[in-house]
Amino acid sequence: MANELGHLPKVEELNDLDRLRLETWYDKAYSDDNLFRTLANDPATLEMFLSWVGQVYSGESGFDREMIEMCRIRMANVNECFH
């Protein structure tokens, strides 16, 4: 569902592992895959981001979920991101 928003290139064809990861993204995050497909241009960056997301949103980080959401919204606002 990649759209024309954004200025960075997006990966069109994903390998098997990243296809499975994208399905989880759709299930647990949202149906817009622009961020995922943009990060997939660099496998190390995608791996680092997904590891961070898993740690923060799993509850293992110790951060309060409301604080995490407030930070996510603030970062999106500062970066003029619609997520």
C-alpha positions as CSV (number, residue, x, y, z in Angstrom):
1,M,0.0,0.0,0.0
2,A,2.9,2.4,-0.5
3,N,1.7,5.8,-1.5
4,E,3.3,8.8,-3.1
5,L,3.9,10.6,0.2
6,G,7.4,11.1,1.3
7,H,10.6,11.7,-0.7
8,L,12.7,8.6,0.1
9,P,12.7,5.5,-2.1
10,K,10.7,2.5,-1.0
11,V,11.4,-1.2,-1.5
12,E,8.8,-2.7,-3.8
13,E,9.9,-6.4,-3.6
14,L,10.5,-7.8,-0.1
15,N,12.4,-11.0,0.8
16,D,10.5,-13.8,2.6
17,L,11.5,-12.6,6.1
18,D,10.5,-9.0,5.5
19,R,7.2,-10.1,4.0
20,L,6.4,-11.9,7.2
21,R,7.5,-8.9,9.2
22,L,5.3,-6.6,7.1
23,E,2.3,-8.9,7.8
24,T,3.0,-8.4,11.5
25,W,3.3,-4.6,10.8
26,Y,-0.1,-4.6,9.2
27,D,-1.6,-6.7,12.1
28,K,0.0,-4.8,15.0
29,A,0.7,-1.3,13.7
30,Y,-1.2,0.1,10.7
31,S,-1.9,-0.6,7.1
32,D,0.3,2.2,5.7
33,D,3.7,0.5,4.9
34,N,5.6,3.6,3.8
35,L,7.9,3.7,6.8
36,F,8.5,-0.1,6.7
37,R,9.3,-0.1,3.0
38,T,11.5,3.0,3.3
39,L,13.5,1.4,6.2
40,A,13.8,-1.8,4.2
41,N,16.2,-0.1,1.8
42,D,18.8,-0.7,4.5
43,P,18.5,-4.1,6.2
44,A,20.5,-3.0,9.2
45,T,18.3,0.0,9.8
46,L,15.1,-2.0,9.5
47,E,16.5,-4.6,11.9
48,M,17.5,-1.9,14.4
49,F,14.1,-0.2,14.2
50,L,12.1,-3.4,14.5
51,S,14.2,-4.4,17.5
52,W,13.6,-1.0,19.1
53,V,9.8,-1.1,18.4
54,G,9.6,-4.7,19.8
55,Q,11.4,-3.7,23.0
56,V,9.5,-0.5,23.6
57,Y,6.0,-1.7,22.8
58,S,6.3,-5.2,24.4
59,G,6.3,-3.6,27.8
60,E,9.8,-4.9,28.6
61,S,11.4,-1.4,28.4
62,G,9.7,-0.3,31.6
63,F,8.4,2.8,30.0
64,D,4.8,3.8,30.7
65,R,2.7,3.1,27.6
66,E,1.0,6.6,27.7
67,M,4.5,8.2,27.8
68,I,5.6,6.2,24.8
69,E,2.5,7.3,22.9
70,M,3.0,10.9,23.8
71,C,6.6,10.8,22.6
72,R,5.5,9.1,19.4
73,I,2.9,11.7,18.7
74,R,5.3,14.6,19.6
75,M,8.0,13.2,17.3
76,A,5.6,12.8,14.5
77,N,4.4,16.4,15.0
78,V,7.9,17.8,15.1
79,N,8.8,15.9,11.9
80,E,5.5,16.8,10.2
81,C,4.6,13.1,9.9
82,F,1.0,12.0,9.6
83,H,1.6,8.9,11.7
